[in-house]
Amino acid sequence: MIKVIYRDGVEDLVTQKFLDILLYLGEVQMFQRERDWTVVGVDSIRAESRQVFAGEDRRLHQQTSVQPLSMCS
């Protein structure tokens, strides 16, 4: 769990995934790394340095249409 201080001063413990969401929403003032506190907007945060991927998305699958099965009577 990661210690955070929200913008309103309230302290909390959150998971990494939830911290990512809180950072995206701008709800965190600071959070504790292994030893130091990181101040949002002052210290470097990995999420800020992520670049948009410009390559082809190979995860997409070709759309195929499947005909419904007809029931034999």
Buried (B, 14 or more C-beta within 10 A) or exposed (E): EBBBBBEEEEEBEBEEEBBEEBBEEEBBBBBBEEEEEBEBEEEEBEEEEEEEEEEEEEEEEEEEEEEEEEEEE
